[in-house]
């Protein structure tokens, strides 16, 4: 029983010793993204999506090209490749169209200069 009491005391002392520096040297939590406005966050996300999306779209177009080559003139293979090509082009158009819409909205909000969007310049 005394072993358990000693163990509990030791654990309490270790926990208290671990908490004391934390309580004594408490610091403010900083934002890991820095001083971020809504506009800079939107621009950063859009830039990241473009960095990821452009290579993926190029790879998809190349893949569809290989599907056309691998079809070797077979009607069912050409039909599948044509369908994939149309779907790829539609996806790329949606991707770039969405990025254009975000750019237009950001520029419009910058020109209005309301609600803190003046930092978008």
C-alpha positions as CSV (number, residue, x, y, z in Angstrom):
1,X,0.0,0.0,0.0
2,X,2.8,2.4,0.8
3,X,4.3,1.6,-2.6
4,X,1.1,2.8,-4.3
5,X,1.1,6.0,-2.2
6,X,4.7,6.7,-3.1
7,X,4.0,6.1,-6.7
8,X,1.0,8.4,-6.6
9,X,3.1,11.2,-4.9
10,X,5.9,10.8,-7.5
11,X,3.4,11.0,-10.3
12,X,1.8,14.1,-8.8
13,X,5.2,15.8,-8.4
14,X,6.2,15.0,-11.9
15,X,2.9,16.3,-13.3
16,X,3.2,19.5,-11.2
17,X,6.8,20.0,-12.3
18,X,5.8,19.6,-15.9
19,X,2.9,22.1,-15.6
20,X,4.9,24.8,-13.8
21,X,7.0,26.0,-16.7
22,X,3.9,26.0,-18.9
23,X,1.9,28.1,-16.5
24,X,4.9,30.4,-15.7
25,X,5.9,31.0,-19.3
26,X,2.5,31.1,-21.0
27,X,2.7,32.6,-24.5
28,X,0.0,33.8,-26.9
29,X,-1.0,31.4,-29.6
30,X,0.1,32.7,-33.0
31,X,-1.6,32.1,-36.3
32,X,0.5,29.7,-38.4
33,X,-0.7,31.3,-41.6
34,X,0.4,34.8,-40.6
35,X,-1.7,37.9,-40.9
36,X,-4.3,36.5,-43.3
37,X,-7.2,38.4,-44.7
38,X,-10.1,36.7,-46.5
39,X,-8.9,37.9,-49.8
40,X,-5.3,36.6,-49.4
41,X,-6.8,33.2,-48.2
42,X,-8.9,33.0,-51.3
43,X,-6.0,33.8,-53.5
44,X,-3.7,31.3,-51.7
45,X,-6.3,28.5,-52.1
46,X,-6.8,29.4,-55.7
47,X,-3.1,29.4,-56.4
48,X,-2.7,26.0,-54.7
49,X,-5.6,24.5,-56.7
50,X,-4.1,25.8,-59.9
51,X,-0.7,24.3,-59.0
52,X,-2.4,20.9,-58.4
53,X,-5.1,21.1,-61.1
54,X,-3.1,22.1,-64.2
55,X,-0.7,19.1,-64.1
56,X,-3.7,16.8,-63.5
57,X,-5.6,18.2,-66.4
58,X,-2.5,17.8,-68.7
59,X,-2.2,14.1,-67.5
60,X,-5.9,13.5,-68.2
61,X,-5.6,14.8,-71.8
62,X,-2.5,12.7,-72.4
63,X,-4.3,9.6,-71.0
64,X,-7.3,10.3,-73.3
65,X,-4.8,10.5,-76.2
66,X,-3.5,7.1,-75.3
67,X,-7.0,5.8,-75.2
68,X,-7.5,7.0,-78.8
69,X,-4.3,5.3,-79.8
70,X,-5.1,2.1,-78.0
71,X,-8.6,2.0,-79.6
72,X,-6.9,1.1,-82.9
73,X,-9.9,2.1,-84.9
74,X,-12.4,-0.1,-83.0
75,X,-15.7,1.6,-82.8
76,X,-16.4,0.8,-79.1
77,X,-12.9,1.9,-78.1
78,X,-13.2,5.1,-80.1
79,X,-16.6,5.8,-78.5
80,X,-15.2,5.3,-75.0
81,X,-12.2,7.5,-75.8
82,X,-14.4,10.2,-77.4
83,X,-16.6,10.2,-74.3
84,X,-13.7,10.5,-72.0
85,X,-12.2,13.3,-74.1
86,X,-15.5,15.3,-73.9
87,X,-15.7,14.7,-70.2
88,X,-12.1,15.8,-69.7
89,X,-12.6,19.0,-71.7
90,X,-15.8,19.7,-69.7
91,X,-14.0,19.2,-66.4
92,X,-11.1,21.4,-67.5
93,X,-13.6,24.1,-68.6
94,X,-15.4,23.9,-65.2
95,X,-12.0,24.1,-63.4
96,X,-10.8,27.2,-65.2
97,X,-14.2,28.7,-65.3
98,X,-14.4,28.5,-61.5
99,X,-11.0,30.0,-61.1
100,X,-12.1,32.9,-63.4
101,X,-15.3,33.4,-61.3
102,X,-13.2,33.6,-58.1
103,X,-10.9,36.1,-59.8
104,X,-13.8,38.3,-61.0
105,X,-15.4,38.2,-57.5
106,X,-12.1,39.1,-55.8
107,X,-11.5,42.0,-58.2
108,X,-15.1,43.2,-57.8
109,X,-14.7,43.2,-54.0
110,X,-11.4,44.9,-54.3
111,X,-12.9,47.7,-56.4
112,X,-15.8,48.1,-53.9
113,X,-13.2,48.2,-51.1
114,X,-15.8,47.2,-48.5
115,X,-15.6,44.8,-45.6
116,X,-11.8,44.6,-45.5
117,X,-11.3,43.5,-49.1
118,X,-9.1,46.5,-49.9
119,X,-6.1,44.4,-49.0
120,X,-6.5,42.3,-52.1
121,X,-4.4,44.6,-54.2
